[in-house]
Amino acid sequence: MSQKAAFTQKRFLVTFGFVTSLFLMWGLLLSMSDVLNKHFTNVLHLSKSQTGLIQFSVFGAYFIMSIPAGYFMKKYGYKPGVLLGLCLFALGTLLFVPAAHAASFGFFRIALFVMGCGMATLETVAHPFAAALGDQRTSELRLNFAQTFNAIGTIIGPALGAWVLLRTSQPGSTDLSSVRILYVCISVVIILLAAAFVMLKVPSLAAPHATDPHVDIEAVNVDTEPGKPLYEHSHFVWAAIAQFFNVAAQGGTWAYFIFYGSEVMGFTAERAGVYMSLFMAMMAAGRIVGTSLMKYVAPHTLLAIFAVANIIMCLIVAQAWGLSSFIALLMINFFFSIMFPTIFSLGLKNLGSHTQQASSFISMGVVGGAFFPLLMGLVANHNVAHAYYLPIICYIVIFLFGWKLYKVK
């Protein structure tokens, strides 16, 4: 760097604070869906592989909604994109009310799909939004900082879900009133957040031109080859692929955490749910440590190191060695912490007018989380510990991206 790049600018602080709150909200709801896996096995009498359809419904929405959200954002801007995402988010949570009355897993999947469409829209908008609120050279720091609050949401989600849903859940029970009440309360919070965004005045974020002699192309996201189509930017293509495998590993690891605690460690479902909050706290700790380390270690290098660490952790978890394997399972989330925002940020470098469209494709990679829990569920039906061999494939791809494939050409 020719000069020290600031984290952000004073005029962006309020907007960045609001955008960061979005990361917290969808982190809470996303992690709570993993508690639903265990609750629905009790109340709706589902198998482990069937509960994988919960993640399929949420993450599958990313495949459907990410590209439309990107086009909507490119046409109307970041603020309308946020409001669209929040409206879909609120609608999805409100649909839990009729789904609970009907006691229908199919209806719950529709509600989860609509909620997932809201998440997909928010993720597609929020990542380039946060990246644009300052110098491009510190975009990884901003995204990892915002994702720290996402991690705080994932700590609150399992704890809240375990206390409300699993505390009184008994095998054979058909009571879904706790699900209904919980999601109505969440929808009220989302609606209030949307109302706050309506009143927010967003500073101008017009993209400069690469031909402007006053533009520092290291500091500002400008396309240095404007005639080049998006798919020819190899760093973007590999970022989308890496993100697919990254969220695949995340979705599977999170979905079967409580089952691992119950079946391998012998915990009660409620206690395993509480430990899941510790699991998510490890991700928050990883983002704090990772963001600090990025001041001294290049983000792509740190990404590669953390990927190798998670390959080792998965091997230990799969052995079912008791406490040591459970600690390794907790550490997976520590090393996973920086992966999503760092891959996202590296994939958006120097894309200029392609940025919004690129964001939608990278967000669409989240569909990996729809399929991988189903694959891990097939193995987990026989041995939940052995299911943790599968994410190793994902971390190998992430390592290759951080080691070499991230480069802007």
NORPE-V274435 format. One line per field, one symbol per residue. ss: DSSP state (A for helix, B for strand, O for the rest). psi: psi as a letter, one per 30 degrees, with the letter a starting at -180 (. if undefined). burial: 1 if it has 24 or more other C-alpha atoms within 12 Angstrom, else 0. A space follows every 10 residues. Layout:
# NORPE-V274435
ss = ???
psi = ???
burial = ???
This chain:
# NORPE-V274435
ss = OOOOOOOOOA AAAAAAAAAA AAAAAAAAAA AAAAAAAAAA AAAOOOOAAA AAAAAAAAAA AAAAAAAAAA AAAAAAOAAA AAAAAAAAAA AAAAAAAAAA AAOOAAAAAA AAAAAAAAAA AAAAAAAAAA AAOOOAAAAA AAAAAAAAAA AAAAAAAAAA AAAAAAOOOO OOOOOOAAAA AAAAAAAAAA AAAAAAAAOO OOOOOOOOOO OOOOOOOOOO OOOOOOOOOA AAOAAAAAAA AAAAAAAAAA AAAAAOAAAA AAAOOOOOAA AAAAAAAAAA AAAAAAAAAA AAAOOOOOAA AAAAAAAAAA AAAAAAAAOO OOAAAAAAAA AAAAAAOOAA AAAAAAAOOO OAAAAAAAAA AAAAAAAAAA AAAAAAAAAA OOOOOAAAAO AAAAAAAAAA AAAAAOOOO
psi = kflkkleale ffeeeeeeee feeeefeeee ffffeeeeef eeeghlleee fffeeeeefe eeeefeeeee eeeeefleee eeeeeeeeee eeefffeeee efhkeeeeee eeeeeeeeee eeeeeeefee efhakefgee eeeeeefeee eeefeeeeee eeeeefegkk kfkgjgeeee eefeeeeeee eeeeeeeefk jklkhkklkf fjffkjfefk ikjfiffkle ffjeeeeeee eeeeeefeee eeeeegeeee eeeefgllee eeeeffeeee eeeeeeeeee eeffffkkee eeeeeeeeef eeeeeeeffh gbeeeeeeee feeeffefee eeeeeeffkh fbffeeeeee eeeffffefe eeeeeeeeef fejeeffgee feeefeeeee efeeffkk.
burial = 0000001100 0100111111 1111111111 1111111111 1111011111 1111111111 1111111111 1111001111 1111111111 1111111111 0010110111 1111111111 1111111111 1111111111 1111111111 1111111111 1111111010 0000111111 1111011011 1011001000 0100101101 0000011111 1111000001 0011111111 1111111111 1111111111 1101100011 1111111111 1111111111 1001000111 1111111111 1111111111 0000111111 1111111111 1111111111 1111111111 1111111111 1111111111 1001111111 1111111111 111011110
